[in-house]
Amino acid sequence: MNTARKPYPSDVSDEEWSLIVPYLLLMKEDAEQRHHDLRELFNGLRYVIRYGIAWRAMPNDLPPWTAVYQQSRR
């Protein structure tokens, strides 16, 4: 887990992450999301889903909403 920020209840656990990461690594190396930590992108997506917020209302300590949105479209 990223120690640069306080974790949210919606953050993915280590066990969940080990199941998900192989599927996220299927994206191209030059994809926009690769500029950000994949786990943090996924945490951002889970935050939006869990709290039902608008993309642009995402907290500033998560990756930019545009990158999280692009990940969700995959």
Residue pairs with C-beta under 8 A, 6 or more apart in sequence:
1 7
1 11
1 14
1 39
2 37
2 39
2 40
2 43
4 61
5 61
5 62
6 61
8 43
8 47
8 59
9 50
10 43
10 46
10 47
10 49
10 50
10 51
11 43
11 46
12 20
12 39
12 42
12 43
12 46
17 39
17 42
20 42
21 38
21 39
24 38
24 41
24 42
24 71
25 38
27 33
27 34
27 74
28 34
31 70
32 66
32 67
32 70
33 41
33 67
33 70
33 71
33 74
35 67
36 63
36 64
36 67
37 63
40 62
40 63
41 63
41 67
41 68
41 71
42 71
43 62
44 58
44 62
44 63
44 65
44 67
44 68
44 71
45 68
45 71
45 72
47 53
47 58
47 59
47 62
48 55
48 58
48 68
48 72
55 65
55 66
55 68
55 69
56 65
58 65
58 68
62 68
